[in-house]
Amino acid sequence: DPQEQSKCFLDWGVNATAITCGTNGVIYRDSKDFFRIEPYEIDFVDGSGAGDAFTAGMAIGISESWPLTESLKFGAVLGASVCQGLGCNTTLFSRSKAQVEMQKLKVLD
């Protein structure tokens, strides 16, 4: 269970966790907050590279000082986008497309 895993990471001294959960979106937990980013809906073909694309998107947002929720949304959209075709990057959204699509995602309690 990803929610329990996120608690274990905090117990082990990790400051914050973001766990991708496929069709269940992304969960985030730190010592004060817990929330979920809803999934970006796609027709799934191949998951190769999804985690890398998610991490890259999240890292871009963090490095550019975006709010955490926006960084996670950007990562979620990029991760989902690569799952729409075969291989790791044939369907990867452009930055501008991902920034438009991420606005469709909600932050859930």
N, C-alpha and C positions, 0 to 999 in steps of 0.2 A: 504494500500500500504506500503510494508516494507521500501521503500526508504523514504517515508514521516515519517514513524514511527521513523526511525533512526535519522532524523532531529529533531523530537520532543524530543527525549531523550537528544540530545545535548542541546536543548533549556532549558531543565529542569535541566541541570548541570551535566549530565553524561559525562564522559571524552571520552568514546569510546563505540561503539556498534558492536556486531556481531549477525546477525539475520539469522537463517536458513530458507530457502525458498523452501524446498522439491526439486522438479524437476527443480527449478531455481537456485539451489546452495546456496551459502552463500553471504550475503552482509556485508561489514565492512565500518564503518564511524567513523572518529574522526574529530577534528577541522581542520586538514590539508588534510586528505586523504579520498577518497571514492573509493572502488573497490569491485569486485565480484569474488568469486571462483566458477568456473564452477561446475555443479553437477557431481557426480560420478554415472555413468550409471549402473543401476541394474534392475532386474525383481522384482518389489515391491510385497511383500506378507503381511507384518504387520509392522506398524510403532512403535510398543511398544519398548520403550527404546532408540529410535533414538536420542532424545535430550540429554539424559544422556550420551550416548556413544560419541556424538559430544563434549559435554562439557568436558568429561574426556580426550579425545584426545587433545583438545585445551589446557587444563590445563597441560598435560604432556609436550607439546611443549614449553609452556611459562615457566614452572618450570625448563626446561632444557636449557633455553636461546636460543631456535631456533628462526629464523626470524619469524615475525608475520604471513607472508603468509604461511610458512611451518606448523606452529601450526594450522592454520585454515584448511589447506588441510588435515592434519592428522585427525583432528576432523571430517571433512566432509566425509572422507573415512570410519572412524569407525562408524559414524552415519548411513551412507548408508548400511554398511555391515550387521547391525542387522536387517534391513528391508527385507532381502532376505529370512527369515524364520519366523515361528511362535514363539512368545515369545521374551524375551528381550536379550538373548545372545546365542542362538543356532547357529547363523551364524556369530558371532563377529569375525572379522579378528584377527589373531595374530599380535603382534607389527611388526614383520619382514614383514609379508604380507602387512600390512597397509602402511609401509614405502616404499615398492616397488610401490604399487598402487597409492599412493599420488603423485608420480612423473608424473603421467599421466594427472593430473589436471592443468589447466591454470588459471592464474590470469587475469581477464578481467577488462577493464575500465568501 
